[in-house]
């Protein structure tokens, strides 16, 4: 979502870096470009003005002018002010005796129902016992959707159809949660195409009978500055405790995420990063600011790896590397681990220094190449995967036919695999088969560098 803004800001900083010493004129010129970049990203103009004024006050002082690396100091200041703009991370309030009621509100189409399931899955993984509540009595499809999602993530759903008032359904759900020892109750409330009095009265009634610990507004990042107006409208009637931004993996310009917290004073608590039910991240301002400025986000990358790769798998892979037994089965497993961690472009963007490389690649083509690689390896026999040296011409023709690729594609993959083995031996990651060399530790979830060769395609 922030790709365009990130590109423009990096271009500004590149110009500054080309100057040995910065004058006040240089700083003002750079800030004008930053201001334009933020406005084009649909950031609220009042937010932009205050943001630029704060940066200018620091950037034209001794902090930058007397620095040995003035351009880096400007980047540092912008990074710190971005974090200040985005606010401090605020976790869910699950204090006090259970059950803790979490009420999701928002306009129709913002993604409340799916978000309720995403939040329930995250809470279940953290040791909570969530109960989903279908309190949208105007859309039968919403009730059915929530029940389907609940089955997918193994979380119970309380529903009473469309004839019972939403407040009654919510009240009954809280009572059920107490009886059944559920620790959290997630209310999926009704939305409208726009804010109206009937919806607000209903939300106020639900709030009165359930006394929620959290009232979270689900906001569609694709709506731009309208998201700010929506947040202000809801906050006036039902005091919000937090915001959830959805669809940040889309092509929105990003202004809503940078404006809504600052304008409303309500903290952003989660970001919906994709369509899968696991695609929900706690809002971390420092990490988002780093991503916007092209600095990567290693901590989030590590967390994704830890979520998708077990200690046992990592230990087993380390043993294979130490013994020099890295084969096509292991190669395939590494590919699948990459796919679990999210879109390839996102992963590369989190690694410092690789963000720009990712922009130089056709990510759709790279994803296709990973699928092609998986198809080729899947068409090999168990013996061929474990002993690639037996792959003669006739076997390669059979594998190409079975995977829907060409013999040239198969040859290219085998060459890249051998090159990767050589590289790993040179780096000391592969042993000599006798257990004499030790693999480097701390490689949990690591992606062999040779896999980068796959991203550019089969040439």
DOROTI-588911 format. One line per 3 residues: number of its first residue (from 1); for each residue x, y, z of C-alpha. Coordinates in pm, whole numbers. Layout:
N
NUM) X:Y:Z  ...
END
This chain:
459
1) 0:0:0  286:239:78  496:147:-227
4) 446:474:-416  504:687:-105  812:484:-15
7) 959:526:-365  913:904:-356  1058:945:-8
10) 1360:732:-96  1417:947:-406  1418:1259:-185
13) 1669:1104:55  1890:988:-232  1917:1349:-350
16) 2012:1462:-1  2273:1187:28  2446:1316:-287
19) 2526:1642:-104  2814:1650:139  2677:1929:358
22) 2319:2048:373  2207:2410:368  1873:2536:492
25) 1771:2570:127  1851:2201:65  1637:2098:361
28) 1345:2318:255  1357:2181:-100  1356:1823:34
31) 1067:1896:271  861:2042:-14  902:1714:-199
34) 817:1514:114  507:1731:158  395:1664:-201
37) 459:1292:-160  242:1278:152  -40:1479:-6
40) -33:1254:-315  -55:958:-76  -387:1105:46
43) -262:1205:391  -483:1465:559  -348:1813:472
46) -357:1931:836  -158:1626:938  94:1693:660
49) 138:2058:766  204:1975:1131  430:1682:1035
52) 646:1894:803  665:2180:1057  799:1943:1323
55) 1059:1799:1088  1168:2147:970  1213:2268:1328
58) 1457:1983:1391  1618:1956:1046  1735:2318:1011
61) 1894:2320:1356  2233:2212:1482  2112:1850:1499
64) 2151:1824:1120  2368:2115:1011  2660:2016:1236
67) 2628:1644:1174  2896:1448:989  2616:1262:807
70) 2343:1526:760  2136:1326:508  2120:1029:746
73) 2019:1262:1027  1726:1388:818  1615:1031:753
76) 1643:959:1126  1429:1264:1208  1164:1168:951
79) 1161:813:1088  1112:934:1445  839:1179:1344
82) 659:909:1145  654:690:1456  518:985:1655
85) 252:1042:1387  142:677:1392  122:667:1772
88) 229:414:2031  128:46:2003  -167:-30:2230
91) -249:-399:2295  -599:-535:2348  -732:-475:2698
94) -795:-825:2835  -755:-728:3200  -1010:-810:3467
97) -1232:-1116:3498  -1347:-1295:3180  -1532:-1300:2954
100) -1384:-996:2779  -1624:-854:2521  -1476:-720:2197
103) -1727:-530:1984  -1647:-483:1615  -1818:-190:1442
106) -1789:-35:1098  -1960:33:768  -2088:-242:543
109) -1814:-386:324  -1525:-292:556  -1464:-661:633
112) -1603:-693:990  -1717:-1054:960  -1388:-1181:823
115) -1201:-967:1075  -1400:-1122:1360  -1275:-1465:1252
118) -916:-1339:1208  -921:-1191:1557  -1073:-1510:1703
121) -800:-1720:1541  -528:-1493:1679  -678:-1502:2029
124) -717:-1882:2018  -351:-1920:1924  -255:-1701:2221
127) -438:-1930:2464  -780:-1761:2481  -1115:-1940:2439
130) -1306:-1709:2202  -1676:-1715:2118  -1793:-1553:1794
133) -2133:-1383:1795  -2341:-1320:1481  -2511:-993:1580
136) -2572:-869:1225  -2943:-942:1197  -2992:-762:865
139) -2771:-981:648  -2848:-1355:670  -2537:-1410:457
142) -2326:-1252:734  -2454:-1509:985  -2385:-1795:746
145) -2042:-1655:660  -1944:-1629:1027  -2060:-1986:1095
148) -1851:-2115:803  -1545:-1920:919  -1597:-2042:1275
151) -1582:-2404:1157  -1265:-2335:960  -1080:-2207:1267
154) -1253:-2435:1521  -1417:-2150:1713  -1787:-2175:1818
157) -2040:-1925:1682  -2346:-1804:1874  -2634:-1704:1645
160) -3011:-1664:1691  -3119:-1580:1338  -3254:-1248:1214
163) -3574:-1215:1420  -3411:-1150:1759  -3279:-796:1836
166) -2902:-760:1818  -2878:-641:2180  -3063:-953:2300
169) -2834:-1181:2097  -2527:-1009:2239  -2658:-1027:2597
172) -2740:-1398:2562  -2394:-1462:2415  -2219:-1302:2713
175) -2429:-1511:2952  -2343:-1826:2754  -1975:-1733:2764
178) -1986:-1713:3144  -2159:-2052:3168  -1922:-2224:2922
181) -1603:-2050:3046  -1522:-1871:2721  -1265:-1601:2789
184) -1345:-1360:2503  -1666:-1273:2317  -1629:-1118:1971
187) -1941:-936:1847  -1987:-902:1471  -2235:-612:1450
190) -2434:-482:1155  -2306:-212:924  -2460:25:671
193) -2338:184:353  -2312:504:554  -2357:616:915
196) -2723:651:1011  -2924:699:1332  -3078:350:1340
199) -2738:180:1326  -2595:403:1597  -2889:346:1830
202) -2852:-30:1788  -2477:-14:1861  -2544:195:2172
205) -2794:-68:2294  -2546:-351:2235  -2279:-154:2418
208) -2508:-90:2717  -2599:-458:2768  -2252:-604:2710
211) -2018:-337:2850  -1736:-426:2607  -1372:-401:2707
214) -1291:-305:2349  -1489:-130:2077  -1286:-166:1760
217) -1373:17:1439  -1292:-186:1127  -1180:62:860
220) -1120:-9:493  -783:145:397  -902:166:36
223) -1151:442:127  -872:699:183  -966:1013:371
226) -1325:890:405  -1185:650:668  -1104:953:887
229) -1462:1087:861  -1604:741:938  -1383:707:1247
232) -1485:1050:1373  -1855:969:1318  -1843:641:1510
235) -1627:781:1788  -1883:1052:1865  -2155:793:1938
238) -1974:481:2061  -1639:569:2222  -1383:371:2025
241) -1089:202:2198  -906:109:1880  -899:80:1502
244) -834:-213:1268  -716:-119:919  -814:-375:656
247) -695:-427:297  -354:-267:352  -221:-522:102
250) -421:-342:-169  -316:-53:-391  -453:225:-169
253) -223:523:-130  -180:479:244  -301:819:360
256) -575:677:582  -331:481:798  -112:789:842
259) -404:1023:918  -677:843:1108  -488:789:1436
262) -356:1144:1446  -690:1308:1366  -910:1094:1593
265) -664:1015:1872  -783:652:1858  -495:402:1837
268) -460:154:1552  -442:-194:1705  -428:-433:1409
271) -357:-438:1036  -531:-679:798  -248:-778:565
274) -421:-1023:330  -723:-1241:258  -618:-1546:462
277) -751:-1580:817  -396:-1574:953  -323:-1240:780
280) -361:-1015:1083  -70:-827:1242  -55:-620:1561
283) 11:-258:1473  377:-172:1531  440:197:1442
286) 820:167:1437  808:-128:1199  558:39:967
289) 767:357:962  1073:150:869  884:-15:584
292) 764:321:451  1122:453:450  1256:138:280
295) 1451:22:586  1298:-325:592  1123:-499:881
298) 1336:-785:1007  1140:-838:1329  813:-903:1147
301) 995:-1135:906  1136:-1334:1200  791:-1355:1361
304) 638:-1485:1038  912:-1746:1012  854:-1854:1371
307) 478:-1885:1311  527:-2110:1007  841:-2307:1091
310) 862:-2527:1401  1174:-2576:1611  1171:-2944:1510
313) 1171:-2859:1137  1451:-2607:1186  1659:-2857:1385
316) 1603:-3129:1123  1713:-2894:845  2022:-2794:1043
319) 2120:-3161:1084  2086:-3218:710  2302:-2917:635
322) 2568:-3037:878  2568:-3382:718  2580:-3244:364
325) 2248:-3407:269  2059:-3108:128  1851:-3253:-158
328) 1550:-3160:-375  1308:-3262:-97  1470:-3004:129
331) 1472:-2752:-155  1097:-2807:-204  1035:-2769:169
334) 1218:-2434:165  998:-2316:-123  683:-2411:66
337) 805:-2232:377  852:-1917:170  495:-1943:38
340) 357:-1982:391  524:-1660:502  329:-1445:258
343) 363:-1280:-83  718:-1284:-214  731:-908:-262
346) 636:-852:103  908:-1089:224  1180:-924:16
349) 1061:-581:125  1116:-675:490  1483:-756:432
352) 1699:-441:453  1860:-370:117  1634:-606:-80
355) 1329:-379:-103  1457:-208:-415  1561:-540:-565
358) 1202:-659:-522  1075:-355:-712  1305:-447:-1001
361) 1143:-790:-1029  810:-890:-1178  656:-1041:-865
364) 376:-1212:-1057  637:-1376:-1279  846:-1469:-977
367) 546:-1635:-808  478:-1830:-1130  841:-1944:-1136
370) 815:-2073:-781  506:-2273:-880  689:-2402:-1187
373) 981:-2510:-969  745:-2688:-731  580:-2870:-1023
376) 917:-2988:-1159  1037:-3122:-825  698:-3286:-759
379) 733:-3472:-1092  1059:-3635:-977  1064:-3974:-809
382) 1176:-4005:-447  1507:-4150:-566  1564:-3863:-811
385) 1498:-3599:-545  1745:-3761:-306  2009:-3837:-569
388) 1998:-3559:-833  2312:-3695:-1003  2103:-3976:-1161
391) 1895:-3725:-1360  1998:-3823:-1712  1845:-3701:-2039
394) 1555:-3950:-2050  1457:-3877:-1688  1465:-3504:-1756
397) 1234:-3548:-2057  989:-3746:-1843  997:-3483:-1564
400) 937:-3201:-1815  637:-3383:-1961  497:-3460:-1616
403) 530:-3102:-1491  407:-2929:-1807  742:-2756:-1857
406) 1031:-2790:-2103  1355:-2985:-2078  1533:-2647:-2075
409) 1334:-2550:-1762  1435:-2874:-1592  1800:-2826:-1691
412) 1797:-2470:-1559  1651:-2580:-1224  1910:-2855:-1182
415) 2191:-2611:-1261  2058:-2356:-1013  2024:-2627:-748
418) 2387:-2736:-798  2505:-2374:-790  2318:-2326:-464
421) 2481:-2637:-315  2826:-2503:-408  2745:-2163:-259
424) 2623:-2317:64  2939:-2527:94  3152:-2218:41
427) 2955:-2038:313  3011:-2331:549  2640:-2414:564
430) 2684:-2760:413  2899:-3021:581  3113:-3276:400
433) 2886:-3571:474  3101:-3689:764  2977:-3447:1023
436) 3307:-3256:1039  3168:-2918:946  2912:-2749:1161
439) 2627:-2552:1008  2577:-2200:1133  2322:-2181:1409
442) 2044:-1927:1432  1923:-2013:1083  1566:-2081:1188
445) 1335:-2002:903  1632:-1899:690  1592:-1888:313
448) 1893:-2020:119  2041:-1740:-86  2039:-1963:-393
451) 1660:-1942:-401  1702:-1581:-511  1814:-1721:-847
454) 1463:-1856:-895  1295:-1515:-869  1426:-1383:-1196
457) 1270:-1663:-1396  1385:-1933:-1635  1585:-1760:-1906
END
